[in-house]
Amino acid sequence: MVGNGSEAVDRRDVIVAQQADPFQRISELHVGYMALHYLLLFPYGEDGWHPNIPLNGVVADADLEEEAEHKKKHRNVIMAKFYGYRLQHRDTYGIVLFRGDRLMHQYIVDAYVAIKQNSLKYLRLNKKKTSCRSL
């Protein structure tokens, strides 16, 4: 957990050092951020979200029309869907994550904040398309 919770933190990042290279700072939107920040929850270093994860095409019947329209616009998995999928309980995957107790809760908060920051970044970069002028 960053700090004691009372101070405002504007950047949360991981600094990586390789043997021959200088230090490299990776942001919370980096594919390896969650695995590096939460070593106990991801002991095998699973990749996190990145913008080039393709949609797999499995759709529930009730969501066919809405999902078909969404797929025309988005060919890759959005961050919210990725974390929603990762936070589902399965008997064969993610057991360590759900036994993480308070660390899992902090992971969920970080995932939520990353989703919101990514949405705000999109709005900031696409002001004209979204007609949102206050950001």
KOLTORGU-601091 format. One record per residue: chain; x, y, z of N, C-alpha, C, O in turn; residue in one letter. Coordinates in steps of 0.02 Angstrom, whole numbers, plus 32768, in hexadecimal, padded with zeros to 4 digits. Layout:
N
R  mol  n.px  n.py  n.pz  ca.px  ca.py  ca.pz  c.px  c.py  c.pz  o.px  o.py  o.pz  type
R    A     X     Y     Z      X      Y      Z     X     Y     Z     X     Y     Z     a
...
END
This chain:
135
R  mol  n.px  n.py  n.pz  ca.px  ca.py  ca.pz  c.px  c.py  c.pz  o.px  o.py  o.pz  type
R    A  802A  7FC5  8000   8000   8000   8000  802D  803E  8000  805E  8041  8025     m
R    A  801C  806E  7FD8   8044   80AA   7FD2  8035  80D8  800D  7FFC  80EC  8016     v
R    A  8068  80E9  8034   8060   8116   806D  8034  80F8  80A3  802A  80BB  80A6     g
R    A  801A  8123  80CE   7FEE   810C   8103  7FA4  811B  80F4  7F79  810F  811E     n
R    A  7F97  8134  80B9   7F52   8141   80A4  7F3B  8188  80B1  7F05  819A  809B     g
R    A  7F63  81B0  80D5   7F4C   81F3   80E5  7F66  8227  80B2  7F46  825B  80AA     s
R    A  7F9D  821A  8092   7FB8   824B   8062  7FA2  823A  801B  7F96  8200  800A     e
R    A  7F9E  826D  7FF1   7F8B   8264   7FAB  7FC8  824C  7F84  7FFF  8267  7F8B     a
R    A  7FBD  8219  7F5B   7FF3   81FE   7F31  7FDD  8206  7EE9  7FAB  81EA  7ED4     v
R    A  8005  822C  7EC2   7FF0   8237   7E7D  800F  8205  7E4D  7FF6  81FC  7E15     d
R    A  8045  81E3  7E61   8064   81B2   7E35  8075  8174  7E5D  8091  8177  7E94     r
R    A  8062  813B  7E42   8074   80FB   7E60  8097  80D5  7E29  807A  80C4  7DF6     r
R    A  80D6  80C7  7E34   80FA   80A4   7E00  812E  8074  7E1D  813B  8074  7E59     d
R    A  814A  804C  7DF1   817D   801C   7E03  81BC  802F  7DDE  81BA  8041  7DA3     v
R    A  81F4  802A  7E01   8235   8037   7DE1  8259  7FF5  7DDA  8262  7FD1  7E0B     i
R    A  826D  7FE5  7D9D   828C   7FA5   7D8D  82D5  7FB1  7D7C  82E6  7FE1  7D59     v
R    A  8301  7F85  7D95   8348   7F89   7D85  835C  7F47  7D65  8352  7F12  7D81     a
R    A  8378  7F4C  7D29   8394   7F12   7D08  83DF  7F12  7D13  83FB  7F43  7D2B     q
R    A  8401  7EDC  7D03   8448   7ED5   7D14  8472  7F0B  7CF2  849B  7F2A  7D14     q
R    A  846B  7F16  7CB2   8497   7F44   7C8E  8477  7F88  7C82  849A  7FB9  7C76     a
R    A  8435  7F8D  7C85   8412   7FCB   7C75  8407  7FF5  7CB3  8407  7FDC  7CEB     d
R    A  83FC  8036  7CA9   83EB   8060   7CE3  83A3  8052  7CFA  837F  802C  7CDB     p
R    A  8390  8072  7D30   834C   8069   7D4B  8319  807E  7D17  8323  80AD  7CF1     f
R    A  82E1  805B  7D17   82AA   806B   7CE9  826A  806F  7D11  825A  8041  7D37     q
R    A  8246  80A5  7D0A   8207   80AF   7D2E  81CE  8098  7D01  81CA  80AB  7CC7     r
R    A  81A2  806E  7D1D   8168   8059   7CF6  8129  8073  7D1A  8125  8072  7D57     i
R    A  80F9  8089  7CF3   80BC   80A5   7D10  808B  806D  7D22  8097  8033  7D11     s
R    A  8055  807F  7D42   8022   804E   7D55  7FFB  8034  7D19  7FD5  8004  7D20     e
R    A  8004  8052  7CDE   7FE3   803A   7CA2  8010  800A  7C7B  7FFB  7FF1  7C46     l
R    A  804B  7FFD  7C94   807A   7FCE   7C73  8061  7F87  7C7C  8043  7F77  7CB0     h
R    A  806E  7F5C  7C4B   8056   7F17   7C4C  8071  7EEF  7C88  8050  7EC1  7C9F     v
R    A  80AB  7F01  7CA1   80C9   7EDC   7CD9  80C0  7EFD  7D1D  80DA  7EE3  7D4E     g
R    A  809D  7F35  7D21   8098   7F5A   7D60  8079  7F31  7D98  8097  7F2B  7DCE     y
R    A  803F  7F14  7D8C   801D   7EEF   7DC2  8045  7EB4  7DDA  8049  7EA7  7E16     m
R    A  8064  7E8F  7DAC   808C   7E55   7DC0  80CA  7E6A  7DE7  80DE  7E47  7E15     a
R    A  80E8  7EA3  7DD6   8122   7EBA   7DFA  810F  7EDB  7E3D  8134  7ED5  7E6E     l
R    A  80D6  7EFB  7E3F   80C1   7F1C   7E7D  80A4  7EEA  7EAF  80AD  7EF3  7EEB     h
R    A  8082  7EB8  7E97   8063   7E86   7EC2  8083  7E42  7EB6  8064  7E14  7E9C     y
R    A  80C2  7E3C  7ECA   80E8   7DFE   7EBF  80C8  7DC2  7EE2  80CA  7D8B  7EC7     l
R    A  80AB  7DCC  7F1B   808C   7D94   7F40  804C  7D7B  7F1E  803C  7D40  7F22     l
R    A  8028  7DA8  7EFD   7FEA   7D94   7EDB  7FF6  7D75  7E97  7FCE  7D4C  7E80     l
R    A  802D  7D88  7E76   803D   7D6F   7E34  8083  7D51  7E33  80B1  7D6F  7E17     f
R    A  808B  7D17  7E52   80CF   7CFB   7E59  80EE  7CE6  7E17  812B  7CDD  7E13     p
R    A  80C6  7CDC  7DE3   80E0   7CC8   7DA2  80E8  7D02  7D72  80FA  7CF8  7D38     y
R    A  80DC  7D3F  7D89   80E7   7D7A   7D60  80B7  7D81  7D26  80CC  7D96  7CF0     g
R    A  8077  7D70  7D30   8046   7D75   7CFA  8041  7DBD  7CE1  8045  7DEC  7D08     e
R    A  8038  7DC3  7CA0   802F   7E06   7C83  7FED  7E24  7C99  7FBB  7E01  7CA4     d
R    A  7FEE  7E66  7CA0   7FB1   7E8A   7CAF  7F90  7EA2  7C6F  7F9E  7E87  7C39     g
R    A  7F66  7ED4  7C75   7F42   7EED   7C3A  7F72  7F14  7C0D  7FA0  7F36  7C26     w
R    A  7F68  7F0F  7BCD   7F88   7F3A   7B9C  7F56  7F44  7B63  7F28  7F1C  7B5A     h
R    A  7F5D  7F79  7B3D   7F2A   7F8B   7B0B  7F22  7F5C  7AD0  7EF4  7F64  7AA9     p
R    A  7F4E  7F2B  7AC9   7F4B   7EFF   7A8E  7F34  7EB9  7A9D  7F45  7E8A  7A79     n
R    A  7F0D  7EAF  7AD2   7EF0   7E6E   7AE1  7EB2  7E66  7AB5  7E83  7E8C  7ABD     i
R    A  7EB2  7E35  7A87   7E78   7E2E   7A5A  7E3B  7E11  7A7D  7E41  7DE9  7AAB     p
R    A  7E00  7E26  7A67   7DC2   7E08   7A80  7DBF  7DC0  7A67  7DD6  7DB1  7A30     l
R    A  7DA2  7D94  7A90   7DA1   7D4E   7A7C  7D62  7D3A  7A58  7D62  7D06  7A36     n
R    A  7D2B  7D5F  7A5D   7CF0   7D51   7A35  7CBA  7D29  7A58  7C86  7D1D  7A39     g
R    A  7CC3  7D14  7A96   7C8F   7CF0   7AB9  7C5E  7D23  7AD5  7C71  7D50  7AFA     v
R    A  7C1D  7D1B  7AC3   7BEA   7D4B   7AD5  7BAE  7D28  7AF2  7B98  7CF4  7AD8     v
R    A  7B92  7D42  7B28   7B54   7D27   7B44  7B19  7D3B  7B17  7B1C  7D70  7AF8     a
R    A  7AE5  7D12  7B15   7AAB   7D1F   7AE9  7A89  7D62  7AF8  7A76  7D85  7AC9     d
R    A  7A83  7D73  7B38   7A5F   7DB1   7B4A  7A85  7DEF  7B33  7A66  7E23  7B28     a
R    A  7AC6  7DEA  7B2D   7AEE   7E24   7B1B  7B03  7E25  7AD2  7B2F  7E4C  7AC0     d
R    A  7AE6  7DFC  7AA8   7AFD   7DF5   7A63  7AFD  7E37  7A3C  7B2F  7E49  7A1E     l
R    A  7AC5  7E5A  7A3E   7AC1   7E98   7A17  7AF0  7ECD  7A32  7B14  7EED  7A0C     e
R    A  7AEF  7ED6  7A73   7B19   7F08   7A92  7B63  7EF7  7A88  7B8C  7F23  7A79     e
R    A  7B74  7EB8  7A91   7BBA   7EA3   7A8A  7BD0  7EA7  7A41  7C09  7EB8  7A34     e
R    A  7BA4  7E97  7A12   7BB5   7E9B   79CB  7BC4  7EE4  79B8  7BF4  7EF1  7993     a
R    A  7B9C  7F12  79D1   7BA8   7F59   79C4  7BEA  7F6F  79E3  7C0F  7F96  79C6     e
R    A  7BF7  7F57  7A20   7C35   7F68   7A44  7C71  7F4E  7A1D  7CA4  7F70  7A17     h
R    A  7C6C  7F11  7A01   7CA5   7EF4   79DD  7CB5  7F19  799D  7CEE  7F1A  7987     k
R    A  7C82  7F38  797E   7C90   7F5F   7942  7CBE  7F99  7952  7CE9  7FAC  792A     k
R    A  7CB4  7FB6  798D   7CDC   7FF0   79A2  7D1E  7FDB  79C2  7D51  7FFB  79B6     k
R    A  7D1C  7FA6  79EA   7D57   7F92   7A11  7D6B  7F4A  7A00  7D44  7F1C  7A0A     h
R    A  7DA5  7F42  79E6   7DBD   7EFF   79D5  7DE9  7EE2  7A0C  7DFD  7EA8  7A08     r
R    A  7DF9  7F09  7A3F   7E24   7EF3   7A75  7DFF  7EF8  7AB8  7DCD  7F1B  7ABD     n
R    A  7E18  7ED4  7AE9   7DF9   7ED3   7B2B  7E08  7F15  7B4E  7E41  7F2C  7B51     v
R    A  7DD3  7F34  7B6A   7DDD   7F71   7B90  7DF2  7F5F  7BD7  7DE7  7F27  7BEE     i
R    A  7E11  7F8E  7BF9   7E2E   7F82   7C3A  7DFB  7F6A  7C6D  7E09  7F3C  7C94     m
R    A  7DC0  7F88  7C6E   7D8C   7F74   7C9F  7D77  7F2C  7C95  7D6E  7F08  7CC7     a
R    A  7D70  7F16  7C57   7D5E   7ED0   7C4A  7D96  7EA0  7C5F  7D89  7E6A  7C78     k
R    A  7DD5  7EB5  7C54   7E0D   7E8B   7C67  7E0E  7E7E  7CB2  7E15  7E45  7CC8     f
R    A  7E08  7EB4  7CD9   7E0A   7EAB   7D22  7DCB  7E89  7D3B  7DCE  7E64  7D6C     y
R    A  7D92  7E95  7D1B   7D55   7E71   7D2D  7D5D  7E26  7D23  7D46  7DFE  7D4C     g
R    A  7D7D  7E13  7CED   7D8A   7DCC   7CE0  7DBB  7DAF  7D12  7DB2  7D77  7D2B     y
R    A  7DF0  7DD5  7D21   7E23   7DBC   7D4E  7E09  7DB4  7D96  7E21  7D8A  7DBB     r
R    A  7DD7  7DDC  7DA8   7DBD   7DD9   7DED  7D83  7DA8  7DF5  7D61  7DAA  7E28     l
R    A  7D78  7D7D  7DC4   7D46   7D49   7DCC  7D68  7D0B  7DEA  7DA0  7CFA  7DD7     q
R    A  7D46  7CEC  7E18   7D62   7CB1   7E3A  7D5E  7C74  7E0D  7D2A  7C65  7DF0     h
R    A  7D96  7C51  7E06   7D99   7C12   7DE0  7DBE  7BDF  7E0B  7DE9  7BF1  7E32     r
R    A  7DAC  7BA0  7E02   7DCE   7B6C   7E29  7E15  7B5F  7E10  7E3E  7B46  7E36     d
R    A  7E23  7B6F  7DD2   7E64   7B5E   7DB5  7E93  7B99  7DAC  7ECE  7B8F  7D9D     t
R    A  7E7B  7BD6  7DB4   7EA4   7C10   7DA6  7E97  7C46  7DDA  7E5E  7C51  7DEF     y
R    A  7ECB  7C68  7DF0   7EC4   7CA1   7E1B  7EB6  7C91  7E64  7E9D  7CBC  7E88     g
R    A  7EC7  7C55  7E7A   7EBB   7C42   7EBF  7EE4  7C6F  7EEE  7ECB  7C84  7F22     i
R    A  7F22  7C7D  7EDB   7F4D   7CA6   7F05  7F2F  7CEC  7F0E  7F32  7D08  7F44     v
R    A  7F13  7D08  7ED9   7EF6   7D4A   7EDC  7EBF  7D4E  7F10  7EBC  7D7E  7F37     l
R    A  7E93  7D1C  7F12   7E5A   7D1E   7F40  7E6D  7D0C  7F87  7E45  7D16  7FB5     f
R    A  7EA8  7CF3  7F91   7EBF   7CE5   7FD6  7EEC  7D1E  7FEE  7F0C  7D17  8022     r
R    A  7EF0  7D53  7FC9   7F1B   7D8B   7FDA  7F01  7DB9  800F  7F26  7DE4  8027     g
R    A  7EC3  7DB2  8024   7EA4   7DD9   805A  7EAC  7E24  804D  7E94  7E3C  801A     d
R    A  7ECD  7E48  8079   7ED2   7E91   8072  7EFB  7EA5  8035  7EEF  7EDA  8017     r
R    A  7F2C  7E7C  8022   7F53   7E8B   7FE7  7F27  7E87  7FA8  7F30  7EAE  7F7A     l
R    A  7EF9  7E57  7FA7   7ECA   7E53   7F6F  7E9E  7E91  7F6C  7E8F  7EAA  7F36     m
R    A  7E89  7EA9  7FA6   7E5F   7EE5   7FA8  7E85  7F21  7F8C  7E69  7F49  7F67     h
R    A  7EC6  7F26  7F9D   7EEE   7F5D   7F82  7EF6  7F55  7F36  7EF6  7F87  7F12     q
R    A  7EFD  7F17  7F1F   7F02   7F0A   7ED7  7EC2  7F21  7EB4  7EC5  7F40  7E7E     y
R    A  7E89  7F13  7ED1   7E49   7F27   7EB3  7E44  7F73  7EB0  7E2D  7F8F  7E7D     i
R    A  7E5A  7F95  7EE4   7E59   7FDE   7EE4  7E88  7FF9  7EAF  7E75  8027  7E8A     v
R    A  7EC4  7FDD  7EA9   7EF2   7FF3   7E75  7ED7  7FE6  7E2F  7EDF  8010  7E03     d
R    A  7EB6  7FAE  7E25   7E98   7FA0   7DE4  7E62  7FD3  7DD4  7E5E  7FEB  7D9C     a
R    A  7E38  7FE3  7E05   7E03   8015   7DFC  7E20  8059  7DEA  7E09  807B  7DBD     y
R    A  7E54  806D  7E0F   7E73   80AE   7E03  7E93  80AF  7DBE  7E8F  80E2  7D9B     v
R    A  7EB3  8078  7DA9   7ED1   8075   7D67  7E9C  807C  7D31  7EA7  809D  7CFE     a
R    A  7E62  805C  7D3B   7E2B   8061   7D0A  7E14  80A9  7D05  7E0C  80C3  7CCD     i
R    A  7E0B  80CA  7D3D   7DF4   8110   7D3C  7E28  813E  7D1E  7E17  816B  7CF8     k
R    A  7E68  8133  7D2F   7E9C   815E   7D12  7EA1  8154  7CC7  7EAC  8184  7CA2     q
R    A  7E99  8117  7CB1   7E9B   8109   7C69  7E60  812B  7C46  7E68  8145  7C0F     n
R    A  7E25  812A  7C65   7DEB   814C   7C48  7DF5  8197  7C45  7DE5  81B7  7C13     s
R    A  7E10  81B3  7C7A   7E1E   81FB   7C7A  7E52  820E  7C47  7E4D  8243  7C27     l
R    A  7E85  81E4  7C3F   7EB9   81F1   7C0D  7E9A  81F0  7BC7  7EAA  821B  7B9E     k
R    A  7E6E  81C0  7BBA   7E4C   81BD   7B79  7E23  81FD  7B6D  7E26  821A  7B37     y
R    A  7DFE  8212  7BA0   7DD6   824E   7B98  7E01  828C  7B8D  7DF0  82B7  7B65     l
R    A  7E38  828F  7BB1   7E66   82C8   7BAA  7E84  82CB  7B63  7E8C  8301  7B46     r
R    A  7E95  8291  7B48   7EB4   828E   7B06  7E82  8294  7ACD  7E95  82A2  7A94     l
R    A  7E42  8289  7ADB   7E0F   828A   7AA7  7DD7  82BC  7AB7  7D9C  82AD  7AAF     n
R    A  7DEA  82F6  7ACD   7DB9   832A   7AE0  7D8A  833B  7AA7  7D4E  8342  7AB1     k
R    A  7DA5  8341  7A6B   7D7B   8355   7A33  7D4A  831F  7A1F  7D10  832E  7A0E     k
R    A  7D5F  82E0  7A22   7D32   82A9   7A10  7CFA  82A0  7A43  7CC1  8292  7A30     k
R    A  7D09  82A9  7A82   7CD8   829C   7AB7  7CB1  82DA  7ACB  7C82  82D5  7AF2     t
R    A  7CC4  8313  7AB2   7CA6   8354   7AC3  7CA6  8362  7B0E  7C78  8381  7B28     s
R    A  7CD9  834A  7B2F   7CE2   8356   7B77  7D18  838C  7B7E  7D53  837E  7B6F     c
R    A  7D06  83C6  7B93   7D35   83FE   7B94  7D50  840E  7BD9  7D7E  8437  7BDF     r
R    A  7D37  83F0  7C0D   7D4B   8403   7C51  7D89  83DE  7C6A  7DA3  83F0  7C9E     s
R    A  7DA0  83AA  7C46   7DDA   8384   7C5F  7E1A  83A3  7C48  7E50  838A  7C57     l
END
